[in-house]
């Protein structure tokens, strides 16, 4: 007789991540937890027994997107349990709990206890107590990512005038070098060839852990089997000469960096409570370019900060034109409750902010196109991810330009040397070098 239990299908979970790579690393760990408990992971939008949404609250637009995703989750899984976790859940738990279909609201610490709460019966659906504990996070094989995100730090001790994240994630805390190496070795043994270090403010690593960031990076680069390495966003005032030297010394380090700018005007930077000047930022970018001449450089920029004049915006535009920035991440200033900037006067009209964002993004697209065109005729190594809808295999170059090749081979998670022969639809076309 057939075992009745064998006829019982596994429970299904759908997960969705909003926001930063840090969120992605955390969702990866939670996805593995569901998989270890016998859940099948399905695409978000499919019917599921549990829908887990890891949220972002960096802007009003992020909040709005979160609410729309909750509605979509309830529509696709009306009988399933909807769990809303992360930064937006931490800041607006009552509002989220009042939305139709929401069963659990978990803050940034409590989201790791999701399995305990799912097993509980009761009416208390909000758990957002803050904790000073460090909860790790890393991409797992339960994810669909090719690159692995490894969380080394959480929270932030900076209180920038515009930013709500310190309120959502608390004070800075970090993993030890020994524990980071252990986690990284697990990722490599699971088949990941590239690791990206993530955190809210990874440049605070030394101040938080008592160990130096460049020592951590050197220890990770020494791991056998790790082939590619990147840093996620690093504050410009925390990039030391020692860190640049360690990065430069290893062929595993990819020549792509993300260095937040926010504004190209010293008065606005001071009002934002940033910890560097325009001159400081220019110096750091120049040092990186000396060490990595073909680097792609990403930068966050906030336009329309309270009181920002047209001349001050033009200072940002002109600095972005002058520096070898290739990947623009432009946001309109978003008023966040309890932040210093929210209480400032002279808020910029929405239409003006929108126009400033548009002009910077258009210019950023033009710079990225020029940078992409400049790669033609060069060789690079590409970590391939998947076949696209046109039948071409795609992946990223070392300096974070998307490359596609024509091949019948399955190149998933393979690193190949590629000759960049041209551009098609804004993407580099390459030929695999045998």
JOVEN-V230247 format. One record per residue. N is the residue number from 1. RES is the residue in one small letter. D_FIRST is the distance of its C-alpha to the first C-alpha in Angstrom with 2 decimals. Layout:
n=N res=RES d_first=D_FIRST
n=N res=RES d_first=D_FIRST
This chain:
n=1 res=x d_first=0.00
n=2 res=x d_first=3.80
n=3 res=x d_first=6.42
n=4 res=x d_first=8.69
n=5 res=x d_first=11.63
n=6 res=x d_first=11.17
n=7 res=x d_first=11.88
n=8 res=x d_first=14.99
n=9 res=x d_first=17.96
n=10 res=x d_first=20.61
n=11 res=x d_first=23.75
n=12 res=x d_first=26.69
n=13 res=x d_first=30.24
n=14 res=x d_first=33.43
n=15 res=x d_first=36.50
n=16 res=x d_first=40.12
n=17 res=x d_first=43.17
n=18 res=x d_first=46.77
n=19 res=x d_first=49.87
n=20 res=x d_first=50.52
n=21 res=x d_first=48.84
n=22 res=x d_first=48.58
n=23 res=x d_first=46.22
n=24 res=x d_first=44.22
n=25 res=x d_first=43.89
n=26 res=x d_first=42.72
n=27 res=x d_first=40.14
n=28 res=x d_first=38.86
n=29 res=x d_first=38.20
n=30 res=x d_first=36.54
n=31 res=x d_first=34.35
n=32 res=x d_first=33.15
n=33 res=x d_first=32.41
n=34 res=x d_first=30.13
n=35 res=x d_first=28.40
n=36 res=x d_first=27.96
n=37 res=x d_first=26.26
n=38 res=x d_first=23.62
n=39 res=x d_first=25.55
n=40 res=x d_first=25.94
n=41 res=x d_first=29.67
n=42 res=x d_first=30.82
n=43 res=x d_first=34.35
n=44 res=x d_first=36.57
n=45 res=x d_first=36.76
n=46 res=x d_first=33.07
n=47 res=x d_first=31.01
n=48 res=x d_first=29.83
n=49 res=x d_first=28.65
n=50 res=x d_first=31.62
n=51 res=x d_first=34.87
n=52 res=x d_first=37.12
n=53 res=x d_first=40.76
n=54 res=x d_first=43.10
n=55 res=x d_first=46.55
n=56 res=x d_first=50.17
n=57 res=x d_first=53.37
n=58 res=x d_first=56.11
n=59 res=x d_first=57.60
n=60 res=x d_first=57.57
n=61 res=x d_first=55.88
n=62 res=x d_first=53.01
n=63 res=x d_first=52.61
n=64 res=x d_first=52.60
n=65 res=x d_first=49.98
n=66 res=x d_first=47.73
n=67 res=x d_first=48.06
n=68 res=x d_first=47.29
n=69 res=x d_first=44.11
n=70 res=x d_first=43.00
n=71 res=x d_first=43.58
n=72 res=x d_first=41.65
n=73 res=x d_first=38.69
n=74 res=x d_first=38.67
n=75 res=x d_first=38.90
n=76 res=x d_first=35.94
n=77 res=x d_first=33.74
n=78 res=x d_first=34.97
n=79 res=x d_first=31.90
n=80 res=x d_first=31.77
n=81 res=x d_first=33.72
n=82 res=x d_first=36.93
n=83 res=x d_first=38.41
n=84 res=x d_first=42.02
n=85 res=x d_first=43.36
n=86 res=x d_first=46.34
n=87 res=x d_first=50.07
n=88 res=x d_first=50.30
n=89 res=x d_first=47.92
n=90 res=x d_first=50.20
n=91 res=x d_first=53.33
n=92 res=x d_first=52.32
n=93 res=x d_first=49.37
n=94 res=x d_first=50.47
n=95 res=x d_first=51.07
n=96 res=x d_first=47.64
n=97 res=x d_first=45.92
n=98 res=x d_first=47.66
n=99 res=x d_first=46.11
n=100 res=x d_first=43.48
n=101 res=x d_first=39.89
n=102 res=x d_first=40.76
n=103 res=x d_first=38.60
n=104 res=x d_first=39.91
n=105 res=x d_first=43.23
n=106 res=x d_first=43.42
n=107 res=x d_first=46.59
n=108 res=x d_first=47.03
n=109 res=x d_first=46.09
n=110 res=x d_first=43.34
n=111 res=x d_first=41.35
n=112 res=x d_first=39.97
n=113 res=x d_first=38.50
n=114 res=x d_first=36.61
n=115 res=x d_first=33.24
n=116 res=x d_first=34.71
n=117 res=x d_first=36.19
n=118 res=x d_first=33.08
n=119 res=x d_first=31.30
n=120 res=x d_first=34.25
n=121 res=x d_first=34.71
n=122 res=x d_first=38.30
n=123 res=x d_first=41.11
n=124 res=x d_first=42.82
n=125 res=x d_first=41.95
n=126 res=x d_first=44.92
n=127 res=x d_first=45.08
n=128 res=x d_first=48.06
n=129 res=x d_first=49.73
n=130 res=x d_first=51.55
n=131 res=x d_first=50.94
n=132 res=x d_first=53.05
n=133 res=x d_first=50.04
n=134 res=x d_first=49.22
n=135 res=x d_first=45.71
n=136 res=x d_first=44.89
n=137 res=x d_first=43.43
n=138 res=x d_first=42.59
n=139 res=x d_first=40.94
n=140 res=x d_first=37.46
n=141 res=x d_first=35.10
n=142 res=x d_first=33.42
n=143 res=x d_first=36.68
n=144 res=x d_first=37.82
n=145 res=x d_first=41.19
n=146 res=x d_first=42.69
n=147 res=x d_first=45.36
n=148 res=x d_first=44.40
n=149 res=x d_first=46.17
n=150 res=x d_first=46.90
n=151 res=x d_first=48.28
n=152 res=x d_first=51.10
n=153 res=x d_first=52.93
n=154 res=x d_first=52.59
n=155 res=x d_first=55.14
n=156 res=x d_first=58.83
n=157 res=x d_first=62.12
n=158 res=x d_first=64.12
n=159 res=x d_first=65.00
n=160 res=x d_first=65.91
n=161 res=x d_first=67.53
n=162 res=x d_first=65.08
n=163 res=x d_first=61.77
n=164 res=x d_first=59.22
n=165 res=x d_first=56.80
n=166 res=x d_first=58.34
n=167 res=x d_first=57.69
n=168 res=x d_first=54.08
n=169 res=x d_first=53.23
n=170 res=x d_first=55.76
n=171 res=x d_first=57.83
n=172 res=x d_first=57.33
n=173 res=x d_first=54.95
n=174 res=x d_first=53.63
n=175 res=x d_first=51.39
n=176 res=x d_first=53.04
n=177 res=x d_first=53.69
n=178 res=x d_first=51.46
n=179 res=x d_first=48.48
n=180 res=x d_first=49.19
n=181 res=x d_first=49.17
n=182 res=x d_first=45.85
n=183 res=x d_first=44.28
n=184 res=x d_first=45.94
n=185 res=x d_first=44.64
n=186 res=x d_first=41.07
n=187 res=x d_first=41.76
n=188 res=x d_first=43.22
n=189 res=x d_first=40.36
n=190 res=x d_first=37.96
n=191 res=x d_first=39.91
n=192 res=x d_first=42.53
n=193 res=x d_first=45.91
n=194 res=x d_first=47.99
n=195 res=x d_first=48.36
n=196 res=x d_first=50.31
n=197 res=x d_first=51.62
n=198 res=x d_first=51.40
n=199 res=x d_first=52.75
n=200 res=x d_first=54.91
n=201 res=x d_first=58.03
n=202 res=x d_first=57.26
n=203 res=x d_first=61.00
n=204 res=x d_first=61.00
n=205 res=x d_first=58.82
n=206 res=x d_first=61.68
n=207 res=x d_first=63.10
n=208 res=x d_first=59.69
n=209 res=x d_first=58.25
n=210 res=x d_first=61.48
n=211 res=x d_first=60.44
n=212 res=x d_first=61.85
n=213 res=x d_first=59.96
n=214 res=x d_first=61.44
n=215 res=x d_first=60.20
n=216 res=x d_first=56.67
n=217 res=x d_first=56.92
n=218 res=x d_first=58.32
n=219 res=x d_first=55.48
n=220 res=x d_first=52.86
n=221 res=x d_first=54.76
n=222 res=x d_first=54.66
n=223 res=x d_first=50.85
n=224 res=x d_first=49.82
n=225 res=x d_first=47.67
n=226 res=x d_first=48.94
n=227 res=x d_first=50.73
n=228 res=x d_first=51.90
n=229 res=x d_first=53.04
n=230 res=x d_first=54.38
n=231 res=x d_first=55.65
n=232 res=x d_first=54.91
n=233 res=x d_first=57.77
n=234 res=x d_first=60.50
n=235 res=x d_first=63.48
n=236 res=x d_first=66.70
n=237 res=x d_first=68.46
n=238 res=x d_first=65.77
n=239 res=x d_first=65.94
n=240 res=x d_first=67.96
n=241 res=x d_first=69.74
n=242 res=x d_first=67.56
n=243 res=x d_first=64.38
n=244 res=x d_first=65.83
n=245 res=x d_first=66.81
n=246 res=x d_first=63.31
n=247 res=x d_first=61.81
n=248 res=x d_first=64.45
n=249 res=x d_first=63.92
n=250 res=x d_first=60.35
n=251 res=x d_first=59.29
n=252 res=x d_first=55.88
n=253 res=x d_first=57.48
n=254 res=x d_first=57.31
n=255 res=x d_first=60.56
n=256 res=x d_first=59.38
n=257 res=x d_first=60.28
n=258 res=x d_first=60.06
n=259 res=x d_first=63.13
n=260 res=x d_first=63.57
n=261 res=x d_first=67.05
n=262 res=x d_first=66.92
n=263 res=x d_first=70.64
n=264 res=x d_first=73.49
n=265 res=x d_first=76.08
n=266 res=x d_first=77.08
n=267 res=x d_first=77.96
n=268 res=x d_first=74.57
n=269 res=x d_first=72.82
n=270 res=x d_first=74.81
n=271 res=x d_first=73.87
n=272 res=x d_first=70.21
n=273 res=x d_first=70.65
n=274 res=x d_first=69.55
n=275 res=x d_first=70.55
n=276 res=x d_first=72.31
n=277 res=x d_first=75.07
n=278 res=x d_first=75.24
n=279 res=x d_first=77.13
n=280 res=x d_first=74.39
n=281 res=x d_first=71.73
n=282 res=x d_first=73.84
n=283 res=x d_first=74.37
n=284 res=x d_first=70.64
n=285 res=x d_first=69.82
n=286 res=x d_first=72.68
n=287 res=x d_first=71.48
n=288 res=x d_first=67.96
n=289 res=x d_first=69.43
n=290 res=x d_first=71.64
n=291 res=x d_first=68.63
n=292 res=x d_first=66.38
n=293 res=x d_first=68.70
n=294 res=x d_first=65.99
n=295 res=x d_first=63.97
n=296 res=x d_first=62.36
n=297 res=x d_first=63.28
n=298 res=x d_first=61.49
n=299 res=x d_first=63.19
n=300 res=x d_first=62.45
n=301 res=x d_first=65.33
n=302 res=x d_first=65.87
n=303 res=x d_first=68.47
n=304 res=x d_first=70.17
n=305 res=x d_first=70.25
n=306 res=x d_first=72.56
n=307 res=x d_first=76.14
n=308 res=x d_first=75.37
n=309 res=x d_first=78.33
n=310 res=x d_first=78.32
n=311 res=x d_first=80.23
n=312 res=x d_first=77.63
n=313 res=x d_first=74.85
n=314 res=x d_first=76.97
n=315 res=x d_first=77.16
n=316 res=x d_first=73.35
n=317 res=x d_first=73.41
n=318 res=x d_first=76.17
n=319 res=x d_first=74.51
n=320 res=x d_first=71.28
n=321 res=x d_first=73.49
n=322 res=x d_first=75.30
n=323 res=x d_first=72.36
n=324 res=x d_first=69.89
n=325 res=x d_first=67.01
n=326 res=x d_first=64.45
n=327 res=x d_first=61.55
n=328 res=x d_first=62.79
n=329 res=x d_first=60.63
n=330 res=x d_first=62.82
n=331 res=x d_first=62.22
n=332 res=x d_first=64.45
n=333 res=x d_first=65.29
n=334 res=x d_first=62.92
n=335 res=x d_first=64.14
n=336 res=x d_first=61.81
n=337 res=x d_first=62.21
n=338 res=x d_first=63.84
n=339 res=x d_first=65.04
n=340 res=x d_first=68.76
n=341 res=x d_first=69.07
n=342 res=x d_first=67.82
n=343 res=x d_first=70.98
n=344 res=x d_first=73.33
n=345 res=x d_first=75.75
n=346 res=x d_first=76.28
n=347 res=x d_first=72.71
n=348 res=x d_first=72.57
n=349 res=x d_first=71.86
n=350 res=x d_first=68.43
n=351 res=x d_first=69.98
n=352 res=x d_first=72.01
n=353 res=x d_first=69.03
n=354 res=x d_first=67.07
n=355 res=x d_first=69.94
n=356 res=x d_first=70.28
n=357 res=x d_first=66.57
n=358 res=x d_first=66.79
n=359 res=x d_first=69.83
n=360 res=x d_first=68.36
n=361 res=x d_first=65.03
n=362 res=x d_first=66.89
n=363 res=x d_first=68.99
n=364 res=x d_first=65.94
n=365 res=x d_first=64.30
n=366 res=x d_first=67.53
n=367 res=x d_first=67.65
n=368 res=x d_first=64.04
n=369 res=x d_first=64.79
n=370 res=x d_first=67.83
n=371 res=x d_first=65.90
n=372 res=x d_first=63.21
n=373 res=x d_first=65.93
n=374 res=x d_first=67.49
n=375 res=x d_first=64.36
n=376 res=x d_first=64.79
n=377 res=x d_first=65.92
n=378 res=x d_first=64.39
n=379 res=x d_first=61.47
n=380 res=x d_first=58.69
n=381 res=x d_first=55.25
n=382 res=x d_first=52.45
n=383 res=x d_first=49.01
n=384 res=x d_first=47.01
n=385 res=x d_first=44.35
n=386 res=x d_first=43.03
n=387 res=x d_first=43.98
n=388 res=x d_first=45.84
n=389 res=x d_first=45.87
n=390 res=x d_first=48.65
n=391 res=x d_first=46.58
n=392 res=x d_first=48.65
n=393 res=x d_first=47.32
n=394 res=x d_first=48.77
n=395 res=x d_first=49.50
n=396 res=x d_first=52.31
n=397 res=x d_first=55.40
n=398 res=x d_first=56.66
n=399 res=x d_first=58.99
n=400 res=x d_first=56.27
n=401 res=x d_first=57.04
n=402 res=x d_first=54.19
n=403 res=x d_first=54.22
n=404 res=x d_first=52.46
n=405 res=x d_first=52.25
n=406 res=x d_first=51.36
n=407 res=x d_first=48.77
n=408 res=x d_first=45.75
n=409 res=x d_first=44.44
n=410 res=x d_first=41.88
n=411 res=x d_first=44.15
n=412 res=x d_first=41.83
n=413 res=x d_first=42.95
n=414 res=x d_first=45.47
n=415 res=x d_first=49.14
n=416 res=x d_first=51.55
n=417 res=x d_first=55.33
n=418 res=x d_first=56.51
n=419 res=x d_first=59.91
n=420 res=x d_first=60.56
n=421 res=x d_first=62.16
n=422 res=x d_first=62.51
n=423 res=x d_first=61.33
n=424 res=x d_first=59.31
n=425 res=x d_first=58.58
n=426 res=x d_first=59.78
n=427 res=x d_first=57.39
n=428 res=x d_first=58.33
n=429 res=x d_first=57.43
n=430 res=x d_first=56.92
n=431 res=x d_first=56.60
n=432 res=x d_first=54.54
n=433 res=x d_first=56.82
n=434 res=x d_first=55.36
